[in-house]
Amino acid sequence: MSDDAATEADAVDTDDPAAVLDSLFATIKQRQDELPEDSYTASLFTHEKGDNEVLEKLGEEATEVILAAKDDDLDDLQYESADFVYHLLVLFAMKGLDVDDLRDELESRF
């Protein structure tokens, strides 16, 4: 996960999983709006490859999740899953979706 998103997430009530995702997504949106030069997140929004950069990162992270699961490396599985979710939320922001859209879709499956 990027340093700028992790720093912002440090101020979140980590006992509330929804607050963690909401705070992470708010940080992603802030980086998208402000585009600070030293932000990895902002660089994803301005990358010359456009959406393809994030799509490639998602593919890379998905592979790393699969390999960690295959190797029964639970620490790595957790770490790589967090990277995957972070990049998925960046993609959501790029496409005009947000965490509530994800929640709504998951809730519709119950």
Stockholm file with secondary structure:
# STOCKHOLM 1.0

chainA/1-110         MSDDAATEADAVDTDDPAAVLDSLFATIKQRQDELPEDSYTASLFTHEKGDNEVLEKLGEEATEVILAAKDDDLDDLQYESADFVYHLLVLFAMKGLDVDDLRDELESRF
#=GR chainA/1-110 SS CCHHHHHHHTTSCTTCHHHHHHHHHHHHHHHHHHCCTTCHHHHHHHCTTTHHHHHHHHHHHHHHHHHHHHTTCHHHHHHHHHHHHHHHHHHHHHTTCCHHHHHHHHHTTC
#=GC SS_cons         CCHHHHHHHTTSCTTCHHHHHHHHHHHHHHHHHHCCTTCHHHHHHHCTTTHHHHHHHHHHHHHHHHHHHHTTCHHHHHHHHHHHHHHHHHHHHHTTCCHHHHHHHHHTTC
//
